[in-house]
Amino acid sequence: MPTDLWAPYTPDEKQPWDLRRVVHLHRRAAFAGTWDELQRDLKDGPEKAVARLVKGTANLQTGHEFYATAALLFDAAQTQGEIGRLKAGWFYRFLFGPHPLLEKLTLLWHDHFATANAKVDDVTLMRRQNDTLRKHATGKFADLLNAAVREPALLIYLDAQTNRKGRANENLGRELLELFTLGVGHYSEADVKGAARALTGWSVEESQFVEVAERHDDGEKTILGQTSKFNGTNLLELLLKQPAIAERIVGKLAQQFFGVNGLSADAAQQLAAGLRERDLNIGWAVETILKSKLFFDAANIRNRVLGPVEFVVGTARLLELFDPAPSTLAMADWSARIGQDLFDPPNVGGWPTGKNWIHSRSLIARSNYAAALVAGPNSGRSEPYDPAALSKKHGFGTKPNDLLTYHHRLLFGSDPSAETMTRLGGAAPRPMVTALLSSPNAQLG
């Protein structure tokens, strides 16, 4: 196997550090960059740009009051028992937070340990799970796994409370093996049954994780070729030793940071090997990806469909709609219309990905959101977007072709083609911006 598949990216004539790659970085590792953020990173180079994202200092508009406001929004949602307000609180973090990479990874793990409030019906538990995923999003996978599978929201969602000696419920055991750790093909049905027995007694009482001894099956079980009186803790320890778990983590990260063709088998295996050597350190893997030549390769640019949350937040961010900002309640609603309803994934497998995001209904919803955001009221803003004002602010002209050039560079990191100039150059400013945001290319990041 080649040894340099994850070699760091060093700009050269073939792969220059240009605006297109800066836009790419902010689309994949954040929720799109504002013009000032893009220009700052273009000037400073890839090493500093990636470091800011990893450290959580990339966003320029975050105010000193962010953390207090974010906590207040989550607290209010919990106190009022309103899941819609919890969704809005998370969109506030997406839009204004200083650490977009952390929020993206929290969203990734929300999809991985998928839990729906439609069944859990407890905002406090959903908020608690969200806090837990954020806390461990970039740490060691052992810590994330141990915390995530003990979350009351997840246990309720997977019917753990009905899993007891003599009447094993396989929901949690099956998803633990299939989705959370090993993946299909790395376990047998007998392993699922053994895992379910090991997890008997795991339950929720008074909104807390408990192990009920009298419900636990303390007999011998054979799981993945090993026989022991496994309990839940022993089971997790066994799973974390399996080579396949690193491959599963790499698959999830590839889903976020790579496009249609994903990673080559050799690259995935090499990254998985590195993860195993580093005790499944998620942060190391993410940083390795973002610094790599593979990540910035031309073949990996603009080949990944933006998820609804990414599209909704990124569109507002790149247009600098911060004051007044769109209603985060409205943003959450638009994301749900496009296909991603936070805290309510369609099933335990999470949301669809890639091309599955794109169909006639979702494309119409994306176009309608772009129009609503530019117009103002239907996105919860008191005023419409002013394309000329933003273009002028950043040193561009206000003539139609100037506006088109500025917005095209902002969205795609490149100048519009002659065909695009002919088609949109004469359009009124707001319809032109709406058309750009609704274009097929704008759905890719």
Buried (B, 14 or more C-beta within 10 A) or exposed (E): EEEEBBEBBEEEEEBEBEBBBBBBBBBBBBBBBBBEBBBBBBEBEBEEBBBBBBEBEBBEBBEEEBEEBBEEBBEBBBEEEBBBBBBBBBBBBBBBBBBBBBBBBBBBBBBBBBBBBEEBEBBBBBBBBBEBBBBBBBBBBBEBBBBBBBBBBBBBBBEBBEBBBEEBBBBBBBBBBBBBBBBEEBBEEEBBBBBBBBBBBBBBEEEEBBBBEEBBBBEEBEBBEEEBEBBBEBBBEBBBEBEBBBBBBBBBBBBBBBBEEBBEEEBBBBBBBBBBEBEBBBBBBBBBBBBBBBBBBEEBBBBBBBBBBBBBBBBBBBBBBBEEBBBBBBBBBBBBBBBBBBBBBBEBEBBBEBEEBBEEEBBEBBBBBBBBBBBBEBBBBEEEBBBBEBBBEBEBEEEBBBBBBBBBBBBBBBEBEEEBBEBBBEBEBBEBBBBBBBBEEBBBB
